[in-house]
Amino acid sequence: MAARGPQRGGFGNGNGNGSSDFGQLGGRFLRGIASRIGLVIVAIALLVLAYTGYYQVEPEEVALVTRLGKYMYTAQPGPHFKLPFGVDAAIKVPVQRQLKEEFGFRTTRTDVRSEYAESDEGADQESRMLTGDLNVADVEWIVQYKIRDPYQYVFRIRDVRGTLRDVSESVMRKVVGDHSVTEVLTVGREAIQALAKEELQQLCNRYQMGIEVLQLVLQDVNPPEAVRESFNEVNQAIQERERAINQAWAAYNAVVPEAKGKAEQQIQNAEGYATERVNNAQGDVQRFVALQTEYQKAPAVTRSRLYLEAMGEVLPKARRRIFIDDKVQGVLPLFGNVSEGAAKP
């Protein structure tokens, strides 16, 4: 048998091809690593592109897309893509959300009634206003609004919220300054709210703020804390005065109309009596004239008739009748009317 050569461990078969096989394995390994690195790079690039290019617009929003700072288009709710790496930017605007600004107070908790920030110097200053009758009142109000034009809201005004607060405060001071403190506190609140809302909307349109004012509500109106007690006393005195005036009018309405009615009745009675007397006098005159005419025609007959008529009216009213004649020595019963015993001289 032929003698074998020495055996070599590792790669190769002892004929000088070991190094070649090792090189081939190393190349495959490097190529695999390179391909994996490339896949990782591609995946990272895709993730970066997706992260920087994808954006979601919520149902209550729209997105204003700008390219290198220039407005391009408005994206509606839903998923969207844009150019990555800051080339495109999406500015989301909550056009369906109702926004609110508070003036004169700050809501510190949402689960309870609003707590008024009386210690907040800014809130205190913005609520203190001068009324038309030179009184001071603390006026607290709320402006509720929504974004009507997102383009104007984003690009026309630098600080929309600050501008809205300044404009609202200016309008409210103007409207309150045109009304008395009584109107601001009581009867004029509805008119003040409506007028302030209208003027605020006009200024928002003039400044192209892209805002629609939904509601302006006077939350609370009070005199300043330093004079509130005195102001309440004045109001109480005014109410007492009004109550006294109302009671006086009630007494007046209860007495004066009755007195006027009685006076009118007396006047009517007097007028009726005067009319009756005048009519009677006129009748008497006419009767006298008629008698005079008859007397001129027959004086004796008329005289006798008048005498008899007078006696007919007088004698029935006398219970006891006595007739005396100085030429007669006794009592003469006349006409047979003496019926109560003998007449005495």
C-alpha positions as a printed NumPy array, in Angstrom:
array([[   0.   ,    0.   ,    0.   ],
       [   1.196,    3.37 ,   -0.767],
       [   2.006,    5.579,    2.116],
       [  -0.492,    8.45 ,    2.792],
       [   0.642,   11.94 ,    3.372],
       [   0.029,   13.774,    6.58 ],
       [  -3.675,   14.719,    7.238],
       [  -4.493,   18.474,    7.65 ],
       [  -7.269,   19.692,    9.823],
       [  -9.58 ,   22.572,    8.971],
       [ -10.452,   23.577,    5.473],
       [  -8.962,   22.11 ,    2.299],
       [  -7.768,   18.7  ,    1.414],
       [  -4.042,   19.225,    1.571],
       [  -3.709,   20.109,   -2.07 ],
       [  -3.555,   23.944,   -1.598],
       [  -7.308,   24.695,   -2.138],
       [  -8.11 ,   25.488,    1.544],
       [  -7.45 ,   29.178,    1.307],
       [  -9.7  ,   29.429,   -1.72 ],
       [ -12.664,   27.858,    0.08 ],
       [ -12.169,   30.167,    3.068],
       [ -12.207,   33.196,    0.788],
       [ -15.43 ,   32.078,   -0.851],
       [ -17.139,   31.613,    2.512],
       [ -15.929,   34.999,    3.71 ],
       [ -17.266,   36.682,    0.579],
       [ -20.694,   35.103,    0.997],
       [ -20.772,   36.211,    4.605],
       [ -19.851,   39.786,    3.739],
       [ -22.37 ,   39.899,    0.932],
       [ -25.09 ,   38.651,    3.345],
       [ -24.206,   41.31 ,    5.887],
       [ -24.201,   43.988,    3.227],
       [ -27.607,   42.899,    1.922],
       [ -29.028,   42.911,    5.452],
       [ -27.593,   46.333,    6.118],
       [ -29.113,   47.575,    2.891],
       [ -32.497,   46.165,    3.846],
       [ -32.242,   47.81 ,    7.256],
       [ -31.3  ,   51.113,    5.658],
       [ -34.185,   50.849,    3.233],
       [ -36.571,   49.999,    6.07 ],
       [ -35.285,   52.908,    8.137],
       [ -35.648,   55.239,    5.18 ],
       [ -39.181,   54.027,    4.594],
       [ -40.005,   54.513,    8.262],
       [ -38.542,   58.   ,    8.218],
       [ -40.476,   58.847,    5.08 ],
       [ -43.673,   57.468,    6.576],
       [ -43.097,   59.247,    9.888],
       [ -42.302,   62.613,    8.331],
       [ -44.733,   62.343,    5.413],
       [ -47.836,   60.752,    6.94 ],
       [ -50.331,   62.732,    8.994],
       [ -53.89 ,   62.198,   10.226],
       [ -56.58 ,   64.895,   10.237],
       [ -59.268,   64.359,   12.889],
       [ -63.   ,   64.721,   12.071],
       [ -63.294,   68.119,   13.769],
       [ -60.194,   69.517,   12.041],
       [ -58.783,   70.563,    8.694],
       [ -55.101,   70.879,    7.856],
       [ -53.474,   73.75 ,    5.987],
       [ -50.522,   72.316,    4.03 ],
       [ -47.614,   74.634,    3.31 ],
       [ -44.576,   73.908,    1.153],
       [ -41.463,   75.745,    2.231],
       [ -43.736,   78.183,    4.061],
       [ -46.133,   78.824,    1.177],
       [ -49.754,   77.752,    1.48 ],
       [ -50.613,   74.974,   -0.983],
       [ -53.998,   73.432,   -0.136],
       [ -56.416,   72.483,    2.648],
       [ -56.639,   68.818,    3.647],
       [ -59.95 ,   67.462,    4.868],
       [ -60.34 ,   64.896,    7.71 ],
       [ -58.664,   61.556,    7.077],
       [ -55.147,   60.098,    6.43 ],
       [ -52.819,   62.096,    4.186],
       [ -49.192,   62.198,    2.985],
       [ -46.924,   65.156,    2.419],
       [ -43.385,   65.734,    1.34 ],
       [ -41.044,   64.689,    4.163],
       [ -38.074,   66.296,    5.865],
       [ -39.892,   69.558,    6.561],
       [ -40.562,   70.391,    2.923],
       [ -44.308,   70.281,    3.58 ],
       [ -45.912,   71.221,    6.88 ],
       [ -49.51 ,   70.527,    7.98 ],
       [ -51.117,   73.077,   10.304],
       [ -54.202,   71.555,   11.927],
       [ -57.101,   73.885,   12.719],
       [ -60.125,   72.751,   14.838],
       [ -62.868,   74.241,   12.666],
       [ -65.713,   72.198,   14.24 ],
       [ -64.771,   72.804,   17.85 ],
       [ -66.522,   75.465,   19.943],
       [ -63.911,   77.646,   21.607],
       [ -64.337,   79.918,   24.605],
       [ -62.654,   82.948,   26.119],
       [ -63.354,   84.123,   29.678],
       [ -63.091,   87.74 ,   30.781],
       [ -62.965,   88.947,   34.37 ],
       [ -62.581,   85.465,   35.789],
       [ -60.773,   82.19 ,   35.121],
       [ -62.262,   78.707,   35.313],
       [ -59.871,   76.698,   37.463],
       [ -61.852,   73.45 ,   37.618],
       [ -64.143,   71.779,   35.112],
       [ -66.065,   69.499,   37.477],
       [ -67.516,   72.308,   39.581],
       [ -68.88 ,   75.795,   39.031],
       [ -66.387,   78.348,   37.784],
       [ -64.208,   79.829,   40.478],
       [ -63.635,   83.525,   39.986],
       [ -60.024,   84.56 ,   40.167],
       [ -60.485,   87.681,   42.262],
       [ -56.803,   87.603,   43.143],
       [ -55.901,   87.633,   39.464],
       [ -54.918,   91.239,   38.872],
       [ -55.313,   90.961,   35.093],
       [ -58.809,   89.501,   35.36 ],
       [ -59.749,   92.161,   37.89 ],
       [ -58.536,   94.974,   35.648],
       [ -60.256,   93.71 ,   32.511],
       [ -63.606,   93.375,   34.321],
       [ -63.678,   96.815,   35.962],
       [ -65.521,   99.258,   33.718],
       [ -67.032,  102.736,   33.826],
       [ -70.74 ,  102.966,   33.003],
       [ -72.524,  105.773,   31.218],
       [ -73.657,  107.42 ,   34.463],
       [ -70.07 ,  107.492,   35.801],
       [ -70.422,  104.455,   38.055],
       [ -67.966,  101.563,   38.253],
       [ -69.03 ,   97.939,   37.716],
       [ -67.235,   94.598,   37.591],
       [ -68.432,   92.981,   34.362],
       [ -67.564,   89.331,   33.735],
       [ -68.468,   87.763,   30.409],
       [ -67.794,   84.834,   28.089],
       [ -67.224,   84.788,   24.32 ],
       [ -67.966,   81.514,   22.557],
       [ -66.761,   81.23 ,   18.97 ],
       [ -65.651,   78.867,   16.232],
       [ -63.156,   79.112,   13.384],
       [ -65.056,   79.927,   10.203],
       [ -62.147,   80.533,    7.797],
       [ -59.005,   78.542,    8.715],
       [ -56.852,   80.356,    6.135],
       [ -57.598,   83.764,    7.663],
       [ -57.298,   82.356,   11.171],
       [ -53.762,   81.049,   10.489],
       [ -52.263,   83.539,    8.044],
       [ -54.017,   86.906,    8.515],
       [ -53.448,   87.568,   12.224],
       [ -50.285,   86.742,   14.125],
       [ -51.957,   86.233,   17.542],
       [ -55.647,   85.533,   16.987],
       [ -56.488,   84.707,   20.586],
       [ -54.782,   87.804,   21.988],
       [ -56.371,   89.995,   19.319],
       [ -59.793,   88.532,   20.043],
       [ -59.408,   89.254,   23.754],
       [ -58.307,   92.836,   23.115],
       [ -61.133,   93.475,   20.659],
       [ -63.734,   91.901,   22.935],
       [ -62.634,   93.975,   25.911],
       [ -62.695,   97.15 ,   23.818],
       [ -66.199,   96.427,   22.533],
       [ -67.542,   95.593,   25.983],
       [ -66.11 ,   98.778,   27.492],
       [ -67.711,  100.817,   24.722],
       [ -71.139,   99.197,   25.097],
       [ -71.115,   99.365,   28.902],
       [ -70.041,  103.003,   28.708],
       [ -73.194,  103.757,   26.711],
       [ -75.527,  102.361,   29.409],
       [ -76.277,  103.224,   33.01 ],
       [ -75.223,  101.003,   35.879],
       [ -78.859,  100.048,   36.484],
       [ -79.21 ,   98.831,   32.905],
       [ -75.951,   96.901,   33.144],
       [ -76.982,   95.222,   36.396],
       [ -80.636,   94.513,   35.645],
       [ -82.904,   95.433,   32.755],
       [ -80.346,   96.093,   30.009],
       [ -78.328,   92.861,   30.088],
       [ -79.985,   91.281,   27.044],
       [ -79.584,   94.407,   24.94 ],
       [ -75.94 ,   94.807,   26.002],
       [ -75.149,   91.183,   25.108],
       [ -76.761,   91.451,   21.673],
       [ -75.112,   94.783,   20.829],
       [ -71.66 ,   93.66 ,   22.019],
       [ -71.9  ,   90.413,   20.024],
       [ -72.85 ,   92.305,   16.858],
       [ -70.031,   94.837,   17.173],
       [ -67.488,   92.129,   18.03 ],
       [ -68.431,   90.148,   14.923],
       [ -68.08 ,   93.267,   12.777],
       [ -64.537,   93.873,   14.063],
       [ -63.592,   90.219,   13.547],
       [ -64.755,   90.478,    9.944],
       [ -62.906,   93.773,    9.437],
       [ -59.641,   92.336,   10.754],
       [ -60.126,   89.084,    8.757],
       [ -59.689,   86.92 ,   11.821],
       [ -61.699,   84.038,   10.353],
       [ -63.839,   83.788,   13.522],
       [ -67.6  ,   83.453,   13.925],
       [ -68.884,   84.707,   17.278],
       [ -71.521,   82.241,   18.451],
       [ -72.482,   83.791,   21.74 ],
       [ -71.532,   86.576,   24.129],
       [ -72.898,   86.107,   27.647],
       [ -72.656,   88.417,   30.645],
       [ -71.647,   85.925,   33.307],
       [ -71.881,   88.161,   36.353],
       [ -72.154,   91.919,   36.91 ],
       [ -71.522,   93.439,   40.335],
       [ -70.364,   96.713,   41.815],
       [ -66.718,   96.728,   42.992],
       [ -66.024,   94.903,   46.232],
       [ -65.062,   98.103,   48.056],
       [ -68.475,   99.727,   47.485],
       [ -70.666,   96.638,   47.12 ],
       [ -72.232,   96.964,   50.586],
       [ -73.036,  100.637,   50.075],
       [ -74.343,   99.919,   46.609],
       [ -76.67 ,   97.244,   47.988],
       [ -77.93 ,   99.691,   50.61 ],
       [ -78.652,  102.234,   47.89 ],
       [ -80.516,   99.621,   45.874],
       [ -82.513,   98.641,   48.952],
       [ -83.409,  102.283,   49.536],
       [ -84.477,  102.616,   45.902],
       [ -86.65 ,   99.516,   46.214],
       [ -88.224,  100.854,   49.389],
       [ -88.889,  104.151,   47.641],
       [ -90.527,  102.332,   44.738],
       [ -92.606,  100.278,   47.153],
       [ -93.745,  103.444,   48.963],
       [ -94.611,  105.057,   45.637],
       [ -96.597,  101.995,   44.605],
       [ -98.461,  101.978,   47.918],
       [ -99.237,  105.685,   47.526],
       [-100.552,  105.087,   44.026],
       [-102.665,  102.215,   45.333],
       [-104.178,  104.485,   47.99 ],
       [-104.655,  107.198,   45.393],
       [-106.44 ,  104.805,   43.044],
       [-108.646,  103.626,   45.9  ],
       [-109.706,  107.12 ,   47.105],
       [-109.405,  109.617,   44.269],
       [-111.583,  107.818,   41.679],
       [-114.332,  107.39 ,   44.298],
       [-114.089,  111.062,   45.234],
       [-114.172,  112.024,   41.567],
       [-117.248,  109.858,   41.091],
       [-119.037,  111.481,   44.022],
       [-118.074,  114.945,   42.789],
       [-119.346,  114.104,   39.321],
       [-122.575,  112.812,   40.815],
       [-123.049,  116.003,   42.826],
       [-122.33 ,  118.093,   39.76 ],
       [-124.9  ,  116.141,   37.776],
       [-127.422,  116.49 ,   40.594],
       [-126.787,  120.22 ,   40.753],
       [-127.124,  120.536,   37.015],
       [-130.359,  118.546,   37.153],
       [-131.668,  120.712,   39.985],
       [-130.731,  123.885,   38.086],
       [-132.481,  122.599,   34.976],
       [-135.552,  121.73 ,   37.027],
       [-135.672,  125.169,   38.656],
       [-135.236,  126.92 ,   35.332],
       [-137.966,  124.82 ,   33.732],
       [-140.295,  125.423,   36.683],
       [-139.582,  129.144,   36.568],
       [-140.241,  129.246,   32.861],
       [-143.505,  127.325,   33.409],
       [-144.544,  129.72 ,   36.17 ],
       [-143.833,  132.678,   33.914],
       [-145.862,  131.165,   31.105],
       [-148.716,  130.405,   33.549],
       [-148.612,  133.957,   34.92 ],
       [-148.688,  135.39 ,   31.44 ],
       [-151.695,  133.195,   30.606],
       [-153.479,  134.289,   33.797],
       [-152.723,  137.89 ,   33.033],
       [-154.264,  137.47 ,   29.619],
       [-157.421,  135.9  ,   31.111],
       [-157.536,  138.518,   33.874],
       [-157.475,  141.287,   31.301],
       [-160.432,  139.655,   29.584],
       [-162.532,  139.088,   32.782],
       [-160.979,  140.513,   35.935],
       [-163.783,  139.638,   38.375],
       [-164.195,  136.081,   37.221],
       [-160.492,  135.455,   37.168],
       [-160.084,  136.93 ,   40.633],
       [-162.841,  134.782,   42.085],
       [-161.443,  131.681,   40.394],
       [-157.977,  132.334,   41.77 ],
       [-159.404,  132.865,   45.222],
       [-161.387,  129.668,   45.13 ],
       [-158.424,  127.69 ,   43.82 ],
       [-156.204,  129.05 ,   46.599],
       [-158.782,  128.157,   49.227],
       [-159.116,  124.708,   47.695],
       [-155.429,  124.119,   48.212],
       [-155.182,  125.686,   51.688],
       [-158.331,  124.552,   53.501],
       [-157.844,  120.755,   53.081],
       [-154.515,  121.051,   54.848],
       [-156.015,  122.746,   57.971],
       [-157.383,  120.338,   60.689],
       [-159.296,  123.006,   62.597],
       [-160.608,  126.036,   60.79 ],
       [-161.861,  129.19 ,   62.635],
       [-163.136,  132.22 ,   60.725],
       [-163.573,  135.508,   62.594],
       [-165.439,  138.597,   61.406],
       [-165.267,  141.726,   63.492],
       [-168.849,  142.625,   62.451],
       [-170.274,  139.294,   63.655],
       [-170.832,  138.585,   67.328],
       [-170.551,  134.803,   67.062],
       [-168.725,  132.195,   65.133],
       [-169.983,  131.42 ,   61.656],
       [-169.353,  127.949,   60.363],
       [-168.379,  128.292,   56.715],
       [-169.154,  125.817,   53.998],
       [-170.165,  123.279,   56.624],
       [-166.572,  122.181,   57.176],
       [-166.604,  122.459,   60.988],
       [-166.968,  118.893,   62.175],
       [-165.027,  118.734,   65.398],
       [-167.478,  120.327,   67.899],
       [-168.493,  123.875,   68.472],
       [-166.091,  126.593,   67.515],
       [-164.79 ,  128.708,   70.3  ],
       [-164.579,  132.561,   70.022]])
